[in-house]
Amino acid sequence: MAVERSVGWLEAMGVFFTPRQLIILVMGFASGLPLLLTLSTLSYWLSKLGVDKTTIGLFALVGAPYTFKFAWSPIIDQAPIPLLTKLLGRRKSWLLVLQIALAAAIFGMGQTDPVSAPTATALMTILVAFFAASQDIVIDAYRIELLEDAEQGAGAGTTQVGYRIGMLLAGAGAVAMSDFIAWPTIFAILAGAMLVCAVFTLFIPEPKVAVQADRQGSYAQWLTDAVIRPFADFIGRRGWVVILLFILFYKFGDAFGGTMATPFYNELGFTGTEIAAMSKVYGLIASLVGGVLGGLVVARIGLFKTLLIGGVLQAVTNLLFSYLALKGNNLLWLGVAITADNLAGGIAAAAFVAYLSGLCNVAFTATQYALLTSFMAQGRTVMSSGSGWLADHMDWISFWALTALMAVPGLLLLMWIARLYPQGLTSRAVPAPVTDTSVF
């Protein structure tokens, strides 16, 4: 493991201005574009067509592939595509196939009629989610393998920027276009944007660590290499249980509060236009700035300090919502709270993505990253499911103060990991010695 070092601000900024970061920006865009097509954009489309709310609610289930992508990540991580892998490389071949399939699924989704044939729309949306989640597996592995250790923080920030731009096109962009253009045409435009990404993929380099000879041997041997070894590699590391707990709790308080953010705004009497303006405009800008700033700070002062700063800022900015609850319907403080929260979230997210990237052994990048992010998602989904009950049984000032306190376990676990790994928080090239089996 390399010791984290501080660099000058100019040197830190220089890491963003490389061809590799441009590639990561486009990959982030490709990853973010399809997400809202299975979430808010889908809901808006269905509601505009007069689909009932019960059906719209059931459509939320089509996003399940994002939660379970770890189940097929070993295949994408290790299995070659006949002929194409030899021609393009392991990562590029999978990325190209998935992006073409995703473009076709997006186009097909737009050709369905949710009113007369909701089953067809649901099936096409599931395909979009499946191909999008699979694309994420490849893109995450590609980013980790393409960038050097010192570039991971900047790469995480660049990914966040590209991701948000893709979401903006498929979210606000699609909704705005729907006032002037028919929905099938909008989906065709989005499919075309994905095809542009596929063409871009043809010209990017294959990461050197991904250039491997096709594995020969029995099915049992392949199963061992693709499924068992990634798990064994991770649990062979010093303090692996502490690392998993940190992944679960680092952004838990932020996610727990975020689940109740919109009901909170509504209860304070803010209009839909006011909420959209603050969250979609100021919030988006702040998250983009935060993502870039987070990557810059990682390069400048190191990963541990940035994770610590980001974690503290996440907690402090949650307290702004307590103050907003005290002020009531105050548009200025709504903007302050949302902007500060997104800025802190962007900084923390960039550092966190860099940390998760650094945890992955390059021999099993896609599988391990998919597993880690799926585990992280449990804090955002299952563990946050009780936020509504809690909000019903306490006032908003206390609720948001409690979400700030929820950041404490993650920060304590970060300190623990720093003591376990005093020379650096991650080691993505070489696993910890197997002889060191301490889980804590």
N, C-alpha and C positions, 0 to 999 in steps of 0.2 A: 504493500500500500504506500502511496505517495503521501508525504506530509503536506497538509494544506498550507499554502503560503499566501501572503498578501501581495498584490501587485498594484501599480499605479492606475489611476482612473483611465488615462489614455490607452494603456495597454489592455485594460479590462474592456474598454469600448471596442478596441480593434478586433476582438474575437467575434463580434457580430458581422463584420464586413468581410466575409469570405464566401466563396462559391458554395461551400457546404451549408452555410446558414441559409442561403437562398433556396437550396434544395429542401431544407427542413421547413422553411416557410410555406412552400408549395405543398409539401406533405401534410402540414398542419391544416391548410385550407381544404385539402381533399378529405381529411378526417372530420373536420367540422361541418362540411356542407351537408351530408346526409342526416346528421343527428336530429335536427328539428323537423325533418320530414316525417319522423315517427313520433314527434312530440307536439309542440305548440302549433306548428304550421299545419299539421294534420288535423288537429282539433279545430283550428280556424276554418280550414277548408270544409270540414264536415258540418260545422255549425252554419256556415254560409249557405250550404246546400239544404239546410233544414233537417239534418239528421238529429234524432232525439238524443238527449243528454245521456241516457242509459247506455246507448250504443257507443257514444263518444267515449264514455268512461271505460267500456270494455276494450276499446281500441288501445288503451294504455298497455295492455298485455303484449302487444306486438313488439315492444322494446326488450323482451326477455333475452334475446341473444346477447345483448351487451353484458348482462349479468353472468351468463353461463359460457362466455367465450373461452374460458380456460379449458373447457371439456374437449374442444377440438384444436386447441393451440399446439399440442405436440405434433399433430399431422402437418400443420402449416410450418412449424418450426423445423422439422426434420425431413419430411417427405419431399422428394423432387417431383416436378411435373415433367413427364416424358418429353423428350426433345427440347422443350422450351427452356428447361433449367440449364442444359448444356450450352444453349445458345446465349442466354441472357444472364444466368446466375440464379441462385436459390431465391434470394429476396426479390429481385426484379421480376422474375417469372411469376411468382405468386402475386405480386403487387399489380402487374399488368393484367393478369386474368381476372382478379377480383375487381379492379376498377372498370374493366369493360363490362363485367357481369353487373356491377353496381349501376353503371350508366343505363344498361338495358332494363334493370329492375325499376329505376326511377322513371324512365320513359313509360314503361308498362303500367306503373302505378297511376300515372296521369291519364291513361287511356281507360281506366275503369270508372264505373258509375257507383259511388257509395250508396246512392238512394235505392236504385233498382237491383244492384248486385253487390251488397256490402261484403259478402264472403270473398269475392274476387279481389276487392280492394284490400281486405285484411291479409289475404295470401301474398299479394304483391308487396304490401308494407312489411310483412315478416321477412320476405326475401331481401328488401332494402336493408332492414336491420341486421339480418344475418351477414350479408356481404359487407356492410359497413363495419360491423364488429370484427369480422375477419380481416378486413383491410387494416383496422387499428392494430391488430396483432402484428402484422408485417411492418407497418409504419413505425411502431414503437421499437421493434427489433432493429429496423434499418437505422433509425436515429442513434440508438445506443452504439451500434457497431461502426457507424460512419465517423462519429465524432471522437476526438481524443478526450481523456478525462477532464482536461482543463476547459474543454468546450461544452461540457454537458450542461452547465448552468445556463450559458447563453442559448444553447439548443432548446432547453426547456422553455425559456422566455420566448424564443422565436416561434416555437410550436404553439404557444398560447396565442400569439398574435395571429398566425395563420388560421388557427382554429376558430378564433372569434370572427375573422373576416368571412370564413366559410359559413359560419352560423348566421352572420348578418345577411349574407346573400340569400340563404335558404329560409331565413326567418322574416325579418323586416322587409327584405327585398322582395320576397315572394308575395307577402301580404300587400305591399304597395303596388306591385305589378297587377294583382288580382282586380284592382279597380279599373284597369284598362285592357287587360289581356285575359283570354280564357285560360282556365286552369290546365287543360292538356298542353297548351303552348308553354305555360310557365314550367311545367315538369320537363318538357322537351328542352327548354333553355338550361335547366339545372343538369339534365343528363348530358347536354353538350359540354357544360363546364367540367363535368367529370371525365368526359372523353379527352378534353384538353389536358387534364392531369395525366391520363393514360399515355398520351403522346409524349408528354414531358418525361414520364418514367422511362421511355425508350432511350433517352439520352443521358440519364444519370448514371454514375458509376456504381458498380456492385461493391459493397463493403468487402475488404480483403478477408476479414475473418469469416465471412459467409461463403467464401469460395472453398468448398470442400468436395471431395470425391463422394459419389453416391455410395451409401453404406451397402455392403453385401452381407449376406448371412440370413439366418432364420428369422421368422416372425418374432420369436421370443427375444432374440437379440435386438431387433428393432424396437420392441416394446420396452426393453430395458434402457436402451439409449434415449428413447423419446419421452418416456413417462417416468420411469423409476429414478434414473440418474439425476434429472433436474431437482426432484424432491430431495434425494439423498445428498446432493451437493449443498442445498440450502440448509438442511437441518444438521449438516456437518460443521456449520459455522458457530463460532463462539457467540453465545447469547442470542440464538435465533428466536427464542420465544419472546424476549424483550423487543427485538426488532419487529416482530409481527404485532405485538401490542402497541408499539409506537405507531406503526402504519395505521392501525385501527383507530387510535385516539388523537392523532395529531390535528386533524381537521374536524373532529367530532363535534365540538361546540359550535363551530361555524355552520356545519351541516344541520345540526339540531335546530338552531335558530332559523336557518334559511328555509326550512320546511314550513315554518309559520309566518314567514315574512309577509306574504300577500294578504292572508287573513288579518294580520296586524295592521297593515296599511288601510285595508277596507274598514276595519273597526274604528280607526281614527278619523274616517270620513273623507279620505283622499279619493278623487275621481280616478277612473281608469286611465284617462288621458294624462293626469298628473303622474300616476305610478309608472306608466309606460315611458313618459318623457324622462323621468329621473333614472329609471332602471335601464332603459334601452339606450339612452344617449349618454348621460353622465356616467352611469354604471359601466357601460361598455368602454368608454374612453378610459375610465379609471382602471379597469381590469387590463386593458392593453398596456397602459403605462406601467402598471404594477408588474405585469409579466416581463416586460423589457428591463425594468429596474431590478427585479429579482434576479434575472440572469446576470446583469451587470454587477450587482452586489456579490453574488456567488463568486464571480471571477475576481472581484476586488478584495474581498476579505475572507473568502472561504465558505464552505458549505455549512459547517456547524453554526457559525455565527449568524448566517442568513436564516437558517431554520429557526434559530432562537429568536431573532428579531421578528420574523414573520409570524411565529407562534404567539409572541407577546402582542403584536399589533392586531392579530385576529381577535384576541381577547379584549383588548382595549376598545377597539372599534365597535364591538358588540355592546359595550356600555353606552355608546352614543344612542343606541336604540332605546335604552332605558331612559335617557334624557329626552328623546323624542316622545316617548310615552308620557313623560311628565309635562312636556310643552303642549301636547295635543296636536291638532291640525295646523301644523306650521310647515309650509312648503320649503322654506329655507333650510330648516333642520332636517327635513326629509332628504333634501339634496345633499347636505353635509354628511348625514349618516350613510347614505347609499354610496356616495363617492368614496368616502374613507374606507368603508367596508370592502368595496371592490378593489381599491388600491392595495389594501393589506392582503386581501385574498389572492390577488395576482402575484404579489411578492412571495407569499408563502407557497403558492402553487408551483411557481417556477423552481423554487428551491426543493420542494417535495418531489417533483418530477425528476429533477437532477439526482436526488437521493435514491429514488427507486431505480433509476437507470443504472446508477453506480452499484447497486446490489446485484445486478444480473451478471452471472457468468456468461461470457460471450459464446460458450459452447451450447448454451440453452436459452439464449436471450428471449425469444418470443414466448416460450413456455413459462419461464420464471416471471417475466413482466406481466403476462396475462394473469397468472396466479396472484401476484402481489396486488394488482389493481382490482381484481375481483374481490380479494379479501378486504381491501380498503373500502370498496363499495358497500360492504355490509354496514359500516358506520353511517353511511349516507342514506341507506334504505331501511334495513331491519331495525337497527338500533335507534334510528330517528323516528320510528313509527309511533312512539309514545309521546311525541312532542305536543300533539293536539290535546291529549288527555291532560298533560301537565299545564298547558296554557288555559285549559278550562277551569283548573283548580287553583290558579294563582293569578295575581295581577301582572300586567305586562312589564312593569318596572322590575319586579322580582324575577320574572321569567328571563328577561334579557341579561340580568345580572348573573343568574344561574348559568346561562350559556357561556358567559365569560369565565366563570369558575371551572367549567368543563374543559377548558384549555389546559388546566394545571397538570392532570395526569400525563398528557402528551409531552409537556415540557419537562417533567420529572423523568420520564422515560428517555427523552433526548439526552439529558444529563447522564443517565446511566449508560447509554450507548457510547457517549463521548469518553467515559471512563474505561469502557471495554475496548475501545479502539482509539487510543490516544494519538496514534499516528495518522488518523483519517477515518471518516465514518464509513467508507465503502471500499470495496475491492471487487471490481467487475471482471477482472481478467483471471484471477486465481482464487479458488475457494479456500476457506480457512482450513488448517490442518485437520484431518479426520481424527487425529489423536485427541484433539481438544473438543470434547463432546458436551461441554457445559452449556446448558440451555439458557442460563442466566449470566 
